[in-house]
């Protein structure tokens, strides 16, 4: 069992009873307070969002296999959205396993993932991905396309319009993604997942309120 809290941008905190994983903790790039990674696993989808804290349990900022605390993590190098078609792989997508649940953590990446990259990512139960567009990251259409390419029904959208968050470029409202992706929408302040078998079998968006 684990919880997911959304902090803005592509920043999340994933917590089990014994461990904590912080995704993209450097929120100061968006005008918010950085998330502490003391005694936690720090996971960065892009070096711009890494703190590389000396107090972190482990700093992960690239491809590879990692076994730490309650998390089994695989990182796969990919192109950032702003580097599309350049061949430069400056971003990392991750498969995070917690118990029997497999989560894809996607940052601001080019949506045209190759078959080899998807194969490296492996079978996924749910995906966390940006949806705000603006030429900076995936928009509603590309995010939906990528979710379907990864072949998941459960999505946690991040990086969309929010008055409290200062993005480099204007972001689309989450409503555009909800309309494009379709399916059920569940709004929660904190997402609690018991196991993979507890996830919905129909297309579902978990809209996690920023805290």
N, C-alpha and C positions, 0 to 999 in steps of 0.2 A: 504494500500500500504506500502511496506517495501523494504529495500535494504539489500543485503548480500555481505560483503567484506571478502576475504580470506587473512589470514595473515601468513600462513605456519603451518605445523604440523596439529593439529586438531583445530586450533584457527580461529575463525570467529567473525565478528562484524555484528549483525543484528540490523538495525535501522529503526524506524518509524519516523514520523514527530516530535513526542514528547518524544520518549523513545529510549534507546539503551540497547542491551543485548550482552555481551561479553562471548563467549564460550572459555574455557580453556585459560585464559589470560597470564599464565606464560610461555612465549615463550623463556625465558632465558635458559630453559632446552635444547633448540635446538640451542643455540648460537645467538638468536635474541633478540631484545628489548621487554620487557614485555609490554602488552597493558594496558593502564590505564583504570580503572573501576570507576573512580570518577563519581558519580551521575548516574551510569549505573547498570544494573542487572548483577552480575557475576555468570556464570554457569559453573561448573566444572564436566567433565565426570569422572575424577580421581583426587584424592587429590594431586597428583604430579603436576597438572597443575593449581592449585588454588592459587590465591594471597590472598584471604580473606581480601581485602582492607577495612579499616574502612570508607573510603570515598564512598564505593559502596552503591547503593540504597538498595540492598539485596544480600547476598552471599548464593548461592545454591550449595550444594555439597553432594546431596544424595536423596534418594527416598522421595516422598511426593507430596502434592498438593500445588501449589503456585499461587496466583493471585497478580501480581505486574505490575504497569504501564500499558502498552498496551499488556502484555503477560499473557497468562494462561498456566501454566507449570505443567506437571506431570512427576515425576521421578520414575524409576523402577530399583531396584537393580539387577545387573547381574555379571557374572564372567568376569574378564579381560582375554584377549587372553593368557597372560603369566601364568594365573592361571587356564587354561582350565582343567575341570574335577576334580578340587579339592573341589568344593562346596563352595569356598570362594567368596562371592559377594562383591568385592572391587570397582567395577565400577558402573556407573549409566547411563542408556539411558533415553532420555527425549522426551516427546511429547510437542512441543511448538506451541500453537495456537496464531495466529495473525489475528484478524478478522475472516474470514471464512477459512483460510489456516492452515492446520495442518502439522507440520514438525517433522520428527523424527531426533533427533540429536544423532548420534552413535559415541562412542569413540573406543578405542582399546579393543574390547570385543570378547569373544568367540562367534563364529557364530551360535552355536547350541542353539538358544533361544527357550525356552519352549513355549507351547501353552498358558500357563497362563501368561507368560511375554508379549507375543504378544497381548493377550487380554487386559492386563493392559495398553499397549501402545495405543491400540485403532486404529480407522481408520486413515490412514495417506495419505496425498496428495503428499508429497515429502520427500526424505531422504537425509541426509548429513552423509557420512560414509567414513572411511579410506580405502585405496586400495593398500597400498605399500608392505604389506607382510613382508618378511624377518624373519618370526618367531616371530615378535613383535606385528603385528596387522593383520587385514584381508588382504588377497591377492586378486587378480582380480577374481579368481574363487569363493572364499568364500564370497567376497563382493557382487558379482552378485547373488549368491545363497540367501544371506540374503535379498537383495533388493526384490527379487521375493517372498521370504517367507513373507515379510512385505506387499507385494502386491502393489508396487508403480511403476509407469512408469518414474518418474522424479527423477534424482539422481544428487547430487553435490558431486563429489569425493574430498577427502582431504588426507593428509599424504602420499605423493608419492615422488619419487626422485626429488630433487631440490638442485642444487649446493650451494645455499645460506643457506640451512638449515642443521644443524648437527644432524642427527638422530643417535640413539644408535646402530643401525644396518643398512646396506644398504637397500634402498627401491627400489621397482620396478618402472619403468617408467609408467606414466599414460596411455600410449598407450596400454599397456597390458589390462588394465581394459576397455578401449574404445572398443577394439576388442572383449573381452569376453562378455560385456554387450550388444553390438550392438546398433542399433537404430541411432537416430540423435545426432549430437554433436553441441552445441552452445558455442562459446568462447566469454566470456565477461570480462571486467575489474571490473564491479560491476553488480551483478544480481538484477534486479528490478522486483518485483512481485506485480501485481495489486490485484489479488484475486485468489482463487482456480480455478475459472472458466476460468482464463486466462492461466492456465498451459497446456502444450501440452497433447494431448490424445494418442500419440504414444510414445514408449520408447525414452527418451531423456536424454542426459547427458549435464549438464551445467558445463562447464569447466571455473571456475572463476580464473582469473590470480591473483597470489599473489601480494599484494600491501604493 
